[in-house]
Amino acid sequence: MQGVLSGFAVIAVVIGVGYVIGRRGSLGDQGREVLTRLAFHVASPALLFTTLARADLSVIFSSRLLVTALSTAATACVFVAFGAVRRWGVGRTTIGALCSSYVNSGNLGIPIAVYVLGDASLVAPVLLFQQIMVTPIALTVLDLSGTGEKGSLWQRLLTPLRNPIAVGSLSGVLVSATGLRVPGAVMDPIALIGNMSVPAVLLAYGISLRGSAAPGRGRDRHLVLLAVALKSVGQPLVAWALAAGVFDLSGAPLLAVVVTSALPAAQNLFTYASRYRVGESLARESILLSTILSVPVLVVVAALLG
């Protein structure tokens, strides 16, 4: 359990620093906004580019990826169905669907993969799937649900190419697929900028907690509780059922797909919500509650399948 606890400890400390910064007002009134913009427009695209440019794309054809894709789609679709029936709006429903299915595969998934599963590469399928497929689609929906709706058909078709997160991800995939060797003089500065992404996201999240109401009690409490239930319980159960019942996985492969599915909602979802100014409290509270609940869930999964 060392990997689970150490991964959460690192995240908690950085978020705590952000909270203190917010309480002290060290970055001024616009500190969170600046960190969010830095992460969205600069640091996160750089991190995704360097990560995917060096990735082995052969993992996208693995059965583990199919389990990840199907379990992600299943839980997201449940939230979307509720959103459509209850008329929560495209923006809030999109953020809620992400909080229900988009796992923290980076700053939490990697250490847990190392210490619990014994291999950091086991988190690669979910990382690739989320950045290549889920992120561009979700951000395109958010773009088109706002100011993008007023553009021409041609502008709508090019929406993913105007989004920095999507551009960073797709550019990294292109470099990996073509085997292009990026000179160190180019890659090193990009990697250095990308290293700011996770700290910036966590600090901005910590700042946002200042003055926030207790999670699950605000205006979006029903959306939050649904998203957390789907993320913390629904997605791991669906992944287990698919992996064991459909793809006949067992042992270490089964443990790997269920553990990655049981990871909490990713902190960068709050960055997306802040960037588009929709569902911010939904993202913040869902991330916090799913992160807290994922500790006992991951302990139980590791005990039962490990």
Secondary structure, DSSP 8 states (H G I E B T S, - for coil): -HHHHHHHHHHHHHHHHHHHHHHHTTT-TTHHHHHHHHIIIIIHHHHHHHHHHTS-GGGGGSHHHHHHHHHHHHHHHHHHHHHHHHT--HHHHHHHHHHHH-B-TTTTHHHHIIIIIS-GGGGHHHHHHIIIIIHHHHHHHHHHHTGGGGS-HHHHHTHHHH-HHHHHHHHHHHHHHHT----HHHHHHHHHHHTTHHHHHHHHHHHHTTT---TTSSTTHHHHHHHHHIIIIIHHHHHHHIIIIIS---HHHHHHHHHHHTS-B-THHHHHHHHHTSSHHHHHHHHHHHHHHHHHHHHHHHHHH-
